[in-house]
Amino acid sequence: MRGHLRGYTVIEVMIAMAVLTIAAAGLISLQRVSTVGNMQAKEIAVASHVARTWIDRLHVDSTRWNFPSPAYPNDPTDIADTVWLRNVTTTPNIWFRPADSAEGTAAFDALGNNLPMNGTDPAVFCANLRLAWMNPPNTNRRGDPESVRVEVRVHWRRAKVFNISGGITPGPLCAVNPVDLDTPAKAPLAQFHLLYEMTSVAKQVMQ
């Protein structure tokens, strides 16, 4: 009778343990991928919020771009009344960090809350602008009002700490030279995530 009773051999136990180990490793890897994916989705959602915040600010800023203007009665373009759109005349088609204002700054925290003026780190997201004329002054293109193409770029670090040889020197996020983000030699894609939004604004013609 005893000869018919069999237990598990050492090899069978080892095979079972190997199968369980592989399955556990797969579950751990899946959990890690899911966590990273959720974190990246959250970052993209916050960056989109930051970009839309700046789009809204620039649309509000365009309401100061009107004619005639009490402040600048002899300026036919009248864009000098604006806070940020005026840079289309001084930094055409060049990325720049928008100046801090009581109406908003370029720096945001991890939850998308705007940080106070003259703030440094812990900025997690930073916004840059690029402005270019669509319908420049004095062109009278089909009678359309003057208009500007607005691009907003939000960047944030891929990791909290990085040190890539030849890359951008780590420091306050919004102190990074915006031009460096477009320089291949600086390897920006290895250090930053980038998100872009674009819109256009037009001069408000007063009747």
C-alpha positions as CSV (number, residue, x, y, z in Angstrom):
1,M,0.0,0.0,0.0
2,R,2.7,2.4,0.9
3,G,4.3,1.9,-2.4
4,H,1.4,3.5,-4.2
5,L,1.6,6.7,-2.1
6,R,3.6,9.4,-3.8
7,G,4.6,13.0,-2.7
8,Y,6.1,15.9,-4.6
9,T,9.6,15.5,-5.7
10,V,12.2,18.3,-5.2
11,I,12.1,19.0,-9.0
12,E,8.4,19.5,-9.0
13,V,8.5,21.9,-6.1
14,M,11.3,23.9,-7.7
15,I,9.3,24.1,-11.0
16,A,6.2,25.3,-9.1
17,M,8.3,27.9,-7.3
18,A,9.8,29.1,-10.6
19,V,6.4,29.5,-12.1
20,L,5.1,31.4,-9.1
21,T,8.3,33.6,-9.2
22,I,7.8,34.5,-12.9
23,A,4.1,35.2,-12.3
24,A,4.9,37.5,-9.3
25,A,7.6,39.3,-11.3
26,G,5.1,39.9,-14.1
27,L,2.5,41.3,-11.7
28,I,5.1,43.6,-10.1
29,S,6.2,44.9,-13.5
30,L,2.6,45.5,-14.5
31,Q,2.0,47.4,-11.4
32,R,5.1,49.5,-12.0
33,V,4.1,50.3,-15.6
34,S,0.6,51.2,-14.4
35,T,2.0,53.5,-11.7
36,V,4.4,55.2,-14.2
37,G,1.5,55.6,-16.7
38,N,-0.8,57.1,-14.2
39,M,1.9,59.6,-13.1
40,Q,2.6,60.6,-16.7
41,A,-1.1,61.0,-17.4
42,K,-1.4,63.3,-14.4
43,E,1.6,65.4,-15.5
44,I,0.2,65.8,-19.0
45,A,-3.2,66.8,-17.5
46,V,-1.6,69.4,-15.3
47,A,0.6,70.7,-18.1
48,S,-2.5,71.0,-20.3
49,H,-4.1,73.0,-17.5
50,V,-1.1,75.3,-17.3
51,A,-1.1,75.8,-21.1
52,R,-4.8,76.6,-21.1
53,T,-4.3,79.0,-18.2
54,W,-1.8,81.0,-20.3
55,I,-4.0,80.8,-23.4
56,D,-6.8,82.4,-21.3
57,R,-4.5,85.0,-19.9
58,L,-3.4,86.1,-23.4
59,H,-7.0,86.3,-24.6
60,V,-7.7,88.6,-21.6
61,D,-4.5,90.5,-22.4
62,S,-5.7,91.1,-25.9
63,T,-8.7,93.1,-24.6
64,R,-6.2,95.9,-23.8
65,W,-5.1,95.9,-27.4
66,N,-7.7,98.3,-28.7
67,F,-7.9,101.4,-30.7
68,P,-8.3,104.3,-30.0
69,S,-6.5,104.1,-26.7
70,P,-6.5,106.8,-24.0
71,A,-3.0,105.7,-22.9
72,Y,-1.4,105.6,-26.3
73,P,-3.5,107.9,-28.6
74,N,-0.8,108.3,-31.2
75,D,0.1,104.6,-31.5
76,P,-1.8,103.0,-34.3
77,T,-0.8,99.5,-33.3
78,D,-1.6,100.2,-29.6
79,I,-0.2,96.9,-28.5
80,A,2.0,98.6,-25.9
81,D,-1.1,98.6,-23.6
82,T,-0.8,94.8,-23.2
83,V,1.3,93.0,-20.6
84,W,2.7,90.1,-22.6
85,L,1.5,90.5,-26.2
86,R,3.7,93.6,-26.6
87,N,6.7,91.2,-26.9
88,V,5.7,90.4,-30.5
89,T,7.5,93.6,-31.4
90,T,10.6,93.0,-29.4
91,T,11.0,89.2,-29.5
92,P,9.3,88.2,-32.8
93,N,9.0,84.4,-33.2
94,I,11.5,83.7,-30.3
95,W,10.6,81.7,-27.2
96,F,10.8,83.7,-24.1
97,R,9.8,83.4,-20.4
98,P,6.8,85.7,-19.8
99,A,7.5,88.4,-17.2
100,D,6.0,87.9,-13.8
101,S,2.9,90.1,-13.3
102,A,0.3,90.5,-10.6
103,E,-2.0,88.7,-13.1
104,G,0.2,85.6,-13.2
105,T,3.6,84.1,-13.5
106,A,5.3,81.4,-15.6
107,A,5.9,79.0,-12.7
108,F,3.4,76.4,-11.4
109,D,3.6,73.7,-8.7
110,A,2.9,70.0,-9.1
111,L,-0.9,70.5,-8.8
112,G,-1.0,73.3,-11.4
113,N,-1.2,76.2,-8.9
114,N,0.5,79.4,-10.0
115,L,3.5,80.2,-7.8
116,P,4.0,83.8,-6.6
117,M,6.0,86.4,-8.4
118,N,9.8,86.1,-8.3
119,G,9.5,82.6,-7.1
120,T,12.1,79.9,-7.7
121,D,12.0,76.2,-7.1
122,P,9.8,74.2,-6.1
123,A,8.4,75.1,-9.6
124,V,7.5,71.9,-11.3
125,F,6.0,73.3,-14.5
126,C,7.1,76.4,-16.4
127,A,5.5,78.2,-19.4
128,N,7.2,79.9,-22.3
129,L,5.7,82.0,-25.1
130,R,6.4,82.6,-28.7
131,L,4.6,85.3,-30.6
132,A,4.5,86.1,-34.3
133,W,2.4,88.5,-36.4
134,M,-0.3,86.9,-38.5
135,N,-1.7,90.2,-39.8
136,P,0.9,92.9,-39.1
137,P,0.1,96.5,-38.6
138,N,-0.6,98.7,-41.7
139,T,-1.1,95.8,-44.0
140,N,-4.9,96.3,-44.3
141,R,-5.3,92.7,-45.3
142,R,-8.9,92.5,-46.4
143,G,-9.8,94.9,-43.7
144,D,-9.1,92.3,-41.0
145,P,-7.8,93.6,-37.7
146,E,-4.2,93.1,-36.7
147,S,-3.6,89.6,-35.2
148,V,-0.9,87.6,-33.5
149,R,-0.2,83.9,-33.5
150,V,0.4,82.7,-29.9
151,E,2.3,79.5,-29.0
152,V,2.5,78.3,-25.4
153,R,5.1,75.7,-24.4
154,V,5.0,74.0,-21.0
155,H,8.1,72.1,-19.9
156,W,8.8,70.0,-16.9
157,R,11.6,67.7,-15.9
158,R,11.5,64.0,-16.6
159,A,13.1,63.3,-13.2
160,K,13.4,65.4,-10.1
161,V,17.2,65.0,-10.2
162,F,19.2,64.8,-13.4
163,N,22.8,65.4,-14.4
164,I,23.4,64.7,-18.1
165,S,26.9,65.5,-19.3
166,G,26.8,68.5,-21.6
167,G,23.1,69.2,-20.7
168,I,21.4,72.1,-19.1
169,T,22.8,73.0,-15.7
170,P,20.3,72.0,-13.1
171,G,18.7,74.9,-11.3
172,P,15.3,76.6,-10.8
173,L,13.1,75.3,-13.5
174,C,11.9,78.6,-14.8
175,A,15.5,80.0,-14.8
176,V,16.3,77.7,-17.7
177,N,17.0,79.6,-20.9
178,P,14.0,78.8,-23.2
179,V,16.3,78.8,-26.2
180,D,18.3,75.9,-24.8
181,L,15.2,73.7,-25.0
182,D,15.4,73.9,-28.8
183,T,19.1,73.3,-29.0
184,P,19.9,69.6,-30.0
185,A,23.3,69.9,-28.3
186,K,21.6,70.4,-25.0
187,A,19.6,67.1,-25.4
188,P,16.4,68.6,-24.1
189,L,14.3,65.6,-24.8
190,A,16.4,63.6,-22.4
191,Q,15.7,66.1,-19.6
192,F,12.3,67.6,-20.2
193,H,8.8,66.8,-21.2
194,L,7.3,69.4,-23.6
195,L,3.7,70.3,-24.3
196,Y,2.5,72.8,-26.9
197,E,-0.7,74.8,-27.3
198,M,-1.5,77.4,-30.0
199,T,-4.1,80.1,-30.6
200,S,-4.5,83.5,-32.2
201,V,-5.6,86.8,-30.8
202,A,-6.8,89.9,-32.6
203,K,-6.8,93.6,-32.0
204,Q,-10.1,94.9,-30.5
205,V,-11.2,97.7,-32.8
206,M,-13.3,100.2,-30.9
207,Q,-16.2,101.8,-32.9
